[in-house]
Amino acid sequence: MEQVAKNIDRLVTVAAGMGYHPDRWIVPALYEGAAEKLGGKPISLVATQRIIEQVKEGNSVVLVDQFGYLPNMPYGETDGPLGVASLARAVRFGLKALPVLVTGPKDINVARQTTQAAGLNVLQYGEAKEIKTACAGEITFPVVDEGESAKVAARILDECTPKAVISVETIGPNKKGVKHSFSGFDAGAKDKLPGLEHLFYEASARGILTIGVIDRGNELGSGTIEETVREITPYADVCQCPCKAGSACAVKTDIVFPASISNWGAYAISAMMGYLLKKPEILQNEETEWRMLDASIKAGAIDGIVAQPVMCVDGLGVKAHQGLITLLHTIVKNALSGT
C-alpha cells in the first residue's frame, strides 16, 4: 500500500515545469517537509485514508479553488479547477458523498463547467443535496470584508456540515493578511478577493478535516510548512509588494500536499482513493482530462504561466497531463492486479 502511494507521489512531484521557472524544482523539498509532518508517510496515502475514515455515504465534502484576480487572471487559471473536478468525481463515485464546490464570483463558472465536463451535474447546493445521482453542489462565496467573511464561512459549514474541507490551488494570505501571486506581487492590489481562508479557520475550530493542495507555497495550507516555504520558494520570505512580508501563505491545514502542479496533487488523491476502494475508474481517464481542460478554458480560465487561454496547465500542454493520467491509472491497475 505505501509503495503504491510512494510511486504515485513521486510521479506528481516530478519537476516538469518550463526551464525559465526554476521554482518548479522546489516542489520535492516542499513535499519532504510536508511528509515529515506525517511521520514520513506518503501524503497521498495519509490524505486519502483520512478522507475515507471521515466521509461516509450521504455526507458532504467542501472543495475550494480560487485564483481569479485582476488584471492577470480575471477568471482564474487552469491549475485548480481540474483538481477540484477530479476530487468531486472521487467523492461522488467512490464514497457516494456530495461534493460541494465553493469559490468566489470570478471563479465559480470555471469550477462549474470543469466539473460538468468531468461527468457530474452541478446544481445549487440546496437542489444538489436532494439528488442521489452523479451530482455536485455549488455555493458562491461573496467578496465581503473580514468580519462578514467569517460569518459567511460559518453559515456555509452550518448548512453543509461537511466532513472535510479541501483546497486545490487557492490563493491565501500571508502573516500580514496579504495575498500574493507566485512572483511575489499583491494579488489583491486591484481586485478585492473572497475570504475563502475563513472556511479553513472555521473548519479547524470545529475539528473538521482540512487538506490543502499546493505547488509554490502562496496557497491555502502552506502555513503548515511555512518555515520550509520561506526558506526555499522565491519571494516567499520577502515579496515584491510593499508589505515585504513574503508570499508564503500562513493558513494551516491538517494535511498539506505539495505537487509540481496543484491539479496533480488532487489527481494523486483521486488515484489513491481508486486504489484503496478498488474503483480505479473514479480517476478521470485521458479523454475526460481533455474535456475538463477544454471546458475550463471556454469558461474563462487561462494558463497561469503563459497567460493565454490555451490547452495548457502551468506551461505544460494537454498531452503531458493526459500522459500523467495514463501513468496514474497504470500504477493503480497494476497494483490491483496482484501480478
C-alpha positions as CSV (number, residue, x, y, z in Angstrom):
1,M,0.0,0.0,0.0
2,E,2.7,2.5,1.0
3,Q,4.8,1.6,-2.1
4,V,1.9,2.3,-4.4
5,A,1.4,5.7,-2.7
6,K,5.1,6.4,-2.9
7,N,5.1,5.7,-6.7
8,I,2.1,8.0,-7.1
9,D,3.7,10.8,-5.1
10,R,7.0,10.5,-6.9
11,L,5.1,10.9,-10.2
12,V,3.2,14.1,-9.2
13,T,6.2,15.8,-7.7
14,V,8.5,15.4,-10.7
15,A,10.0,18.7,-11.8
16,A,8.4,19.1,-15.3
17,G,8.0,22.8,-15.4
18,M,9.3,25.2,-18.0
19,G,13.1,25.8,-17.8
20,Y,12.9,29.5,-17.1
21,H,10.8,28.9,-14.0
22,P,13.4,27.4,-11.6
23,D,10.9,27.5,-8.7
24,R,9.4,24.3,-10.1
25,W,12.4,22.5,-8.8
26,I,11.5,23.4,-5.2
27,V,8.5,21.0,-5.0
28,P,10.4,17.9,-3.9
29,A,11.8,19.8,-1.0
30,L,8.4,21.2,0.0
31,Y,7.0,17.6,-0.3
32,E,9.7,16.3,2.0
33,G,8.8,19.0,4.6
34,A,5.1,18.2,4.4
35,A,5.7,14.4,4.6
36,E,7.8,14.9,7.8
37,K,4.7,16.4,9.4
38,L,3.0,13.0,8.7
39,G,5.8,10.9,10.1
40,G,7.4,10.4,6.7
41,K,4.4,8.6,5.2
42,P,3.3,9.2,1.6
43,I,1.0,12.2,1.6
44,S,-1.5,10.7,-0.9
45,L,-2.0,7.7,1.4
46,V,-2.5,9.6,4.6
47,A,-4.8,12.2,3.0
48,T,-6.9,9.5,1.3
49,Q,-7.1,7.3,4.4
50,R,-8.3,10.3,6.4
51,I,-10.9,11.2,3.8
52,I,-12.2,7.6,3.7
53,E,-12.3,7.5,7.5
54,Q,-14.3,10.7,7.8
55,V,-16.6,10.7,4.8
56,K,-19.4,8.3,4.6
57,E,-22.3,7.8,2.1
58,G,-24.6,10.9,2.2
59,N,-22.0,13.2,3.8
60,S,-20.7,16.3,2.1
61,V,-17.2,17.5,1.2
62,V,-16.4,21.1,0.5
63,L,-14.0,21.6,-2.4
64,V,-12.4,25.1,-2.7
65,D,-10.4,26.7,-5.5
66,Q,-9.8,30.4,-6.3
67,F,-7.1,32.2,-8.2
68,G,-9.1,34.7,-10.2
69,Y,-7.8,38.3,-9.8
70,L,-7.3,41.4,-11.8
71,P,-5.5,42.2,-14.1
72,N,-3.6,38.9,-14.6
73,M,-6.3,36.2,-14.3
74,P,-9.8,37.7,-14.2
75,Y,-11.5,34.3,-14.2
76,G,-8.7,32.2,-12.7
77,E,-6.3,29.7,-14.1
78,T,-6.4,26.2,-15.4
79,D,-4.5,24.9,-12.3
80,G,-7.0,24.3,-9.6
81,P,-10.4,23.7,-11.3
82,L,-9.4,20.4,-12.8
83,G,-8.1,19.2,-9.5
84,V,-11.4,20.1,-7.8
85,A,-13.3,18.3,-10.6
86,S,-11.2,15.2,-10.2
87,L,-11.8,15.1,-6.4
88,A,-15.5,15.8,-7.0
89,R,-15.6,12.6,-9.1
90,A,-13.8,10.6,-6.5
91,V,-16.1,11.9,-3.7
92,R,-19.2,11.2,-5.6
93,F,-18.4,7.9,-7.4
94,G,-16.0,6.5,-4.8
95,L,-17.7,7.5,-1.5
96,K,-21.2,8.3,-2.6
97,A,-20.9,11.6,-0.8
98,L,-21.8,15.0,-2.1
99,P,-19.0,17.3,-3.4
100,V,-19.8,21.0,-2.8
101,L,-17.8,23.5,-4.9
102,V,-17.2,26.7,-3.0
103,T,-15.4,29.6,-4.7
104,G,-15.6,33.3,-5.4
105,P,-17.8,35.0,-8.0
106,K,-15.0,35.2,-10.6
107,D,-14.1,31.5,-10.4
108,I,-17.5,29.8,-9.9
109,N,-18.4,29.4,-13.6
110,V,-15.0,27.8,-14.3
111,A,-15.4,25.4,-11.4
112,R,-18.9,24.5,-12.6
113,Q,-18.1,24.0,-16.2
114,T,-15.0,22.0,-15.5
115,T,-16.8,19.7,-13.0
116,Q,-19.6,19.2,-15.5
117,A,-17.0,18.1,-18.1
118,A,-15.8,15.6,-15.5
119,G,-19.2,13.9,-15.6
120,L,-21.1,15.5,-12.8
121,N,-24.2,17.7,-12.9
122,V,-23.6,20.8,-10.9
123,L,-26.6,22.5,-9.1
124,Q,-27.1,24.9,-6.3
125,Y,-26.4,23.2,-3.0
126,G,-30.0,23.2,-1.9
127,E,-31.0,21.3,-5.0
128,A,-28.0,19.1,-5.2
129,K,-28.4,17.7,-1.7
130,E,-31.7,16.2,-2.7
131,I,-30.3,14.3,-5.7
132,K,-28.7,10.9,-5.4
133,T,-27.2,10.5,-8.9
134,A,-24.0,12.0,-10.4
135,C,-24.2,15.4,-9.0
136,A,-22.2,18.1,-7.2
137,G,-23.4,21.2,-5.4
138,E,-22.1,24.8,-5.7
139,I,-22.0,27.8,-3.4
140,T,-20.6,31.2,-4.4
141,F,-18.6,32.8,-1.6
142,P,-19.2,36.6,-1.8
143,V,-16.5,39.3,-1.8
144,V,-17.0,40.9,1.6
145,D,-14.9,42.2,4.5
146,E,-13.1,40.1,7.0
147,G,-15.8,40.1,9.6
148,E,-18.6,39.2,7.2
149,S,-16.4,36.6,5.5
150,A,-16.1,34.8,8.9
151,K,-19.9,34.8,9.2
152,V,-20.3,33.5,5.6
153,A,-17.9,30.7,6.3
154,A,-19.7,29.7,9.4
155,R,-23.1,29.7,7.6
156,I,-21.7,27.5,4.8
157,L,-20.4,25.0,7.2
158,D,-23.6,25.1,9.2
159,E,-25.6,24.4,6.0
160,C,-23.3,21.7,4.5
161,T,-22.0,20.1,7.7
162,P,-19.0,18.8,5.7
163,K,-16.7,16.0,6.9
164,A,-13.8,17.5,5.0
165,V,-12.8,20.9,3.5
166,I,-10.2,20.6,0.7
167,S,-8.5,23.4,-1.2
168,V,-6.7,23.0,-4.5
169,E,-4.6,26.0,-5.6
170,T,-6.5,28.6,-3.6
171,I,-4.6,31.8,-3.1
172,G,-4.1,32.5,0.6
173,P,-3.0,35.4,2.9
174,N,0.5,35.8,4.4
175,K,1.1,36.6,8.0
176,K,0.0,40.2,7.3
177,G,-3.1,39.2,5.5
178,V,-1.9,40.0,2.0
179,K,-2.5,37.5,-0.8
180,H,0.3,37.2,-3.4
181,S,0.9,35.9,-6.9
182,F,3.6,33.3,-7.3
183,S,6.0,36.1,-8.3
184,G,5.5,38.0,-5.0
185,F,3.2,40.7,-6.0
186,D,0.0,41.7,-4.2
187,A,-2.8,39.9,-6.0
188,G,-5.4,42.0,-4.3
189,A,-4.0,45.3,-5.2
190,K,-6.5,46.0,-7.9
191,D,-9.2,43.5,-7.0
192,K,-10.7,42.6,-3.7
193,L,-10.7,38.8,-3.2
194,P,-13.1,36.5,-1.4
195,G,-12.1,35.4,2.1
196,L,-12.1,31.7,1.5
197,E,-9.5,31.2,4.1
198,H,-12.2,31.6,6.7
199,L,-13.7,28.3,5.7
200,F,-10.4,26.7,6.9
201,Y,-10.2,28.7,10.1
202,E,-13.8,27.7,10.9
203,A,-13.4,24.1,9.9
204,S,-10.3,23.8,12.1
205,A,-12.1,25.3,15.0
206,R,-14.8,22.7,14.5
207,G,-12.5,19.7,14.2
208,I,-13.3,19.2,10.5
209,L,-10.6,17.6,8.4
210,T,-8.8,20.2,6.3
211,I,-6.4,19.5,3.3
212,G,-4.5,22.0,1.2
213,V,-3.1,21.0,-2.2
214,I,-0.4,23.5,-3.2
215,D,2.6,23.9,-5.6
216,R,4.6,27.1,-4.7
217,G,3.5,28.0,-1.2
218,N,1.2,31.0,-1.7
219,E,-1.9,28.8,-1.4
220,L,-4.1,27.8,1.5
221,G,-2.4,25.1,3.5
222,S,1.1,26.3,3.0
223,G,1.2,27.6,6.6
224,T,1.6,24.0,7.7
225,I,5.2,24.1,6.3
226,E,5.6,27.9,6.3
227,E,9.2,27.8,7.5
228,T,10.2,25.5,4.7
229,V,8.3,27.6,2.1
230,R,10.0,30.7,3.3
231,E,13.4,29.0,3.1
232,I,13.0,27.5,-0.4
233,T,10.5,29.4,-2.5
234,P,11.5,32.6,-4.3
235,Y,9.7,35.7,-2.9
236,A,8.2,33.6,-0.1
237,D,10.2,35.3,2.7
238,V,10.5,38.8,1.1
239,C,7.9,39.6,-1.6
240,Q,7.9,42.3,-4.3
241,C,4.9,44.2,-2.9
242,P,5.0,47.0,-0.2
243,C,4.2,44.6,2.7
244,K,7.6,42.9,2.3
245,A,6.3,40.0,4.5
246,G,6.7,37.4,1.8
247,S,4.3,35.5,-0.4
248,A,4.2,32.4,1.9
249,C,0.6,31.7,2.9
250,A,0.2,31.5,6.7
251,V,-3.0,29.4,6.7
252,K,-2.6,25.9,8.0
253,T,-4.4,22.7,7.2
254,D,-4.3,19.2,8.8
255,I,-2.5,17.9,5.7
256,V,-0.7,19.9,3.0
257,F,0.2,18.2,-0.3
258,P,2.8,20.0,-2.4
259,A,2.8,18.8,-6.0
260,S,4.5,20.1,-9.2
261,I,1.1,21.3,-10.3
262,S,-1.7,21.5,-7.8
263,N,-4.1,19.6,-10.1
264,W,-1.6,16.7,-9.9
265,G,-1.8,16.6,-6.1
266,A,-5.6,16.3,-6.3
267,Y,-5.2,13.6,-9.0
268,A,-2.9,11.7,-6.7
269,I,-5.6,11.6,-4.0
270,S,-8.2,10.5,-6.6
271,A,-5.9,7.8,-7.8
272,M,-5.1,6.6,-4.3
273,M,-8.8,6.5,-3.5
274,G,-9.4,4.4,-6.5
275,Y,-6.8,2.0,-5.3
276,L,-8.0,1.8,-1.7
277,L,-11.6,1.4,-2.8
278,K,-10.7,-0.9,-5.7
279,K,-12.5,1.5,-8.0
280,P,-9.8,2.8,-10.3
281,E,-12.4,4.3,-12.7
282,I,-13.1,7.1,-10.3
283,L,-10.0,8.8,-11.5
284,Q,-10.9,10.5,-14.8
285,N,-9.5,9.0,-18.0
286,E,-7.4,10.7,-20.7
287,E,-10.4,11.8,-22.7
288,T,-12.2,13.3,-19.7
289,E,-9.0,15.1,-18.8
290,W,-9.1,16.8,-22.2
291,R,-12.7,17.7,-21.8
292,M,-12.1,19.2,-18.4
293,L,-9.2,21.4,-19.6
294,D,-11.2,22.5,-22.7
295,A,-14.2,23.4,-20.5
296,S,-12.2,25.4,-18.1
297,I,-10.7,27.5,-20.9
298,K,-14.0,28.1,-22.5
299,A,-15.4,29.2,-19.2
300,G,-12.6,31.9,-18.9
301,A,-9.6,30.2,-17.3
302,I,-6.1,30.8,-18.7
303,D,-2.8,29.1,-18.3
304,G,-1.1,30.8,-15.3
305,I,2.4,30.6,-16.8
306,V,1.9,31.6,-20.5
307,A,-1.1,33.8,-19.6
308,Q,-3.2,32.6,-22.5
309,P,-6.4,30.6,-23.0
310,V,-4.6,27.6,-24.4
311,M,-4.7,23.9,-23.8
312,C,-2.0,24.1,-21.1
313,V,-1.7,24.0,-17.3
314,D,1.3,25.8,-15.8
315,G,3.1,25.7,-19.2
316,L,2.6,22.0,-19.9
317,G,0.4,21.0,-22.8
318,V,-2.7,18.8,-22.5
319,K,-0.8,15.7,-23.8
320,A,1.5,15.9,-20.7
321,H,-1.5,15.9,-18.4
322,Q,-3.1,13.1,-20.3
323,G,0.1,11.2,-20.0
324,L,0.2,11.7,-16.3
325,I,-3.4,10.3,-16.1
326,T,-2.3,7.3,-18.1
327,L,0.6,6.6,-15.7
328,L,-1.5,7.0,-12.6
329,H,-4.1,4.5,-14.0
330,T,-1.2,2.1,-14.8
331,I,0.2,2.3,-11.3
332,V,-3.2,1.7,-9.7
333,K,-4.3,-1.1,-12.1
334,N,-1.0,-2.9,-11.9
335,A,-1.1,-2.8,-8.1
336,L,-4.7,-4.1,-8.0
337,S,-3.9,-6.9,-10.4
338,G,-1.6,-8.6,-7.9
339,T,0.9,-9.5,-10.6
